Amino acid sequence: MDKVELADAVYARVFPTIIIICAVVGTASFAMHNYSQAVCAFIAIGLAMKLNGIIERRRCERSERLAALGWNRARNPLSSC
């Protein structure tokens, strides 16, 4: 497993966790009338979603670039590659 695959695996597990934590903190802060903290939590969710879009686009571009070079990266665990 190379560094990129390891980073992808960690990111796939950490990103949803961070989004859920920010949503819970934002909702709890709003319920406790701490509006500035709630707004910051929801802004963090929005920025994280934008960053996720950028990361996914770069990941797709990287896989297309590798495919153009002749690499075949199967994601199927049953493949013989």
C-alpha positions in Angstrom: 0.0 0.0 0.0 1.6 3.3 -1.1 1.2 6.6 0.6 -1.6 7.8 -1.6 -3.7 4.7 -1.0 -3.1 5.1 2.8 -4.1 8.7 2.7 -7.2 7.9 0.7 -8.2 5.2 3.3 -7.6 7.5 6.3 -9.5 10.4 4.5 -12.5 8.1 3.7 -12.9 7.3 7.4 -12.0 10.7 9.0 -14.0 13.0 6.7 -17.5 11.7 7.6 -16.6 11.6 11.3 -15.6 15.3 11.2 -18.8 16.3 9.4 -20.9 14.4 11.9 -19.1 16.0 14.9 -19.5 19.5 13.4 -23.2 18.9 12.8 -23.7 17.7 16.4 -21.7 20.6 17.8 -23.6 23.1 15.6 -27.0 21.7 16.6 -26.2 21.6 20.3 -24.7 25.1 20.2 -27.8 26.4 18.4 -30.0 24.7 21.0 -28.1 26.4 23.8 -28.4 29.8 22.1 -24.7 30.1 21.3 -25.4 31.2 17.8 -21.8 32.3 16.9 -20.4 28.9 17.6 -23.3 27.2 15.7 -22.7 29.4 12.7 -18.9 28.6 12.8 -19.7 24.8 13.0 -22.0 25.1 9.9 -19.5 27.2 8.0 -16.9 24.5 8.8 -19.3 21.9 7.3 -19.7 24.0 4.1 -15.9 24.5 3.7 -15.3 20.8 4.3 -17.8 19.9 1.6 -16.1 22.3 -0.8 -12.7 20.9 0.1 -14.0 17.4 -0.4 -15.1 18.4 -3.9 -11.6 19.6 -4.7 -10.0 16.5 -3.4 -12.4 14.2 -5.3 -11.8 16.1 -8.5 -8.0 15.8 -8.1 -8.4 12.1 -7.3 -10.3 11.6 -10.5 -7.8 13.6 -12.5 -5.0 11.5 -11.0 -6.7 8.2 -11.9 -7.3 9.5 -15.4 -3.7 10.5 -15.8 -2.5 7.1 -14.6 -5.0 5.4 -17.0 -3.5 7.5 -19.8 -0.1 6.2 -18.8 -1.3 2.6 -19.0 -1.9 1.8 -15.4 -4.8 -0.4 -14.5 -5.9 0.2 -10.9 -8.8 -2.2 -10.2 -10.7 -1.5 -6.9 -12.3 -4.9 -6.9 -10.8 -7.1 -4.2 -11.5 -10.2 -6.3 -9.5 -9.1 -9.3 -6.3 -10.8 -10.3 -4.4 -7.6 -11.0 
